């Protein structure tokens, strides 16, 4: 049986309580890209590595054929340094309102879907 990298990635992200918005923001992609990653059976190792570094998770446990613990130790140090530098330049209010808007939009879409299901 072939390993589904996207499912492993999703399981770890959700199990550790990380929001999709935060993962997307920290990896410099949009939320749709993160969801697409979850659906892909094969993912590039650098994508898994980037996500592991930003959520502080060592994927060498789940995927020892791709990574070693030392890979992530070095990655954690680089990510930590990078995030500290960004703390001073990033406008947190902007991300708060963007995430709030996306959350409300998803709730609206869910309500709309529920109404359409009842009408049919």
C-alpha positions as CSV (number, residue, x, y, z in Angstrom):
1,X,0.0,0.0,0.0
2,X,1.3,3.4,-1.0
3,X,1.7,6.2,1.6
4,X,-0.6,9.2,1.2
5,X,1.6,12.1,2.2
6,X,-1.3,14.6,2.2
7,X,-3.3,12.6,4.7
8,X,-0.2,12.4,7.0
9,X,0.3,16.1,6.7
10,X,-3.3,16.9,7.5
11,X,-3.5,14.5,10.4
12,X,-0.4,16.1,12.0
13,X,-1.6,19.6,11.4
14,X,-5.1,19.0,12.8
15,X,-3.9,16.7,15.7
16,X,-1.6,19.5,16.9
17,X,-4.3,22.1,16.8
18,X,-2.8,24.3,14.1
19,X,-5.2,26.4,12.0
20,X,-5.1,26.1,8.2
21,X,-4.9,29.9,8.0
22,X,-1.8,30.0,10.2
23,X,-0.1,27.2,8.2
24,X,-0.9,29.0,5.0
25,X,0.4,32.3,6.3
26,X,3.6,30.9,7.7
27,X,4.4,28.9,4.5
28,X,3.5,31.9,2.3
29,X,0.7,30.2,0.4
30,X,-3.1,30.6,0.4
31,X,-5.4,28.4,2.3
32,X,-6.6,26.6,-0.8
33,X,-3.0,25.4,-1.4
34,X,-2.9,23.9,2.0
35,X,-6.2,22.0,1.4
36,X,-4.8,20.9,-2.0
37,X,-1.7,19.5,-0.2
38,X,-3.9,17.5,2.0
39,X,-5.6,15.8,-1.0
40,X,-2.4,14.9,-2.8
41,X,-1.0,11.4,-2.4
42,X,2.5,12.5,-3.4
43,X,4.0,15.7,-2.1
44,X,7.4,17.2,-2.6
45,X,9.6,16.7,0.4
46,X,10.3,20.4,0.6
47,X,6.6,21.2,1.2
48,X,6.4,18.7,4.0
49,X,9.7,20.0,5.4
50,X,8.4,23.7,5.3
51,X,5.2,22.7,7.1
52,X,7.1,20.7,9.7
53,X,9.4,23.7,10.4
54,X,6.6,26.2,10.8
55,X,4.5,23.9,13.1
56,X,7.5,22.6,14.9
57,X,6.9,19.0,14.0
58,X,9.5,16.4,13.1
59,X,8.1,14.4,10.1
60,X,11.0,12.0,10.3
61,X,8.8,10.0,12.7
62,X,6.1,9.5,10.1
63,X,8.3,9.6,7.0
64,X,11.7,8.2,8.0
65,X,12.5,7.4,4.3
66,X,12.4,11.1,3.5
67,X,13.9,12.9,6.5
68,X,16.2,12.5,9.5
69,X,15.7,14.1,12.9
70,X,18.8,16.3,12.2
71,X,17.0,17.8,9.1
72,X,14.3,19.1,11.3
73,X,16.6,20.3,14.1
74,X,18.3,22.5,11.6
75,X,15.0,23.6,10.1
76,X,13.5,24.5,13.5
77,X,16.5,26.8,14.3
78,X,16.1,28.6,10.9
79,X,12.3,28.9,11.2
80,X,12.6,30.2,14.8
81,X,15.1,32.9,13.7
82,X,13.0,33.8,10.7
83,X,9.8,34.1,12.7
84,X,11.5,36.3,15.3
85,X,12.6,38.7,12.5
86,X,9.1,38.8,11.1
87,X,7.5,39.6,14.5
88,X,8.7,43.2,14.2
89,X,7.5,43.8,10.7
90,X,4.2,41.8,10.4
91,X,0.9,43.6,11.0
92,X,-1.0,41.1,13.2
93,X,-4.2,43.1,12.9
94,X,-4.3,42.6,9.2
95,X,-4.1,38.8,9.6
96,X,-6.7,38.8,12.4
97,X,-9.3,40.5,10.2
98,X,-8.4,38.5,7.2
99,X,-8.9,35.2,9.2
100,X,-12.1,36.6,10.7
101,X,-13.5,37.4,7.3
102,X,-12.6,33.9,6.0
103,X,-14.2,32.3,9.0
104,X,-17.4,34.3,8.5
105,X,-17.5,33.5,4.8
106,X,-17.1,29.8,5.5
107,X,-20.0,30.0,8.0
108,X,-22.1,31.8,5.5
109,X,-21.4,29.2,2.8
110,X,-22.3,26.5,5.3
111,X,-25.6,28.2,6.1
112,X,-26.4,28.6,2.4
113,X,-25.6,25.0,1.7
114,X,-27.9,23.9,4.6
115,X,-30.7,26.1,3.2
116,X,-30.3,24.6,-0.3
117,X,-30.3,21.1,1.1
118,X,-33.6,21.8,3.0
119,X,-35.2,23.4,-0.1
120,X,-34.4,20.3,-2.3
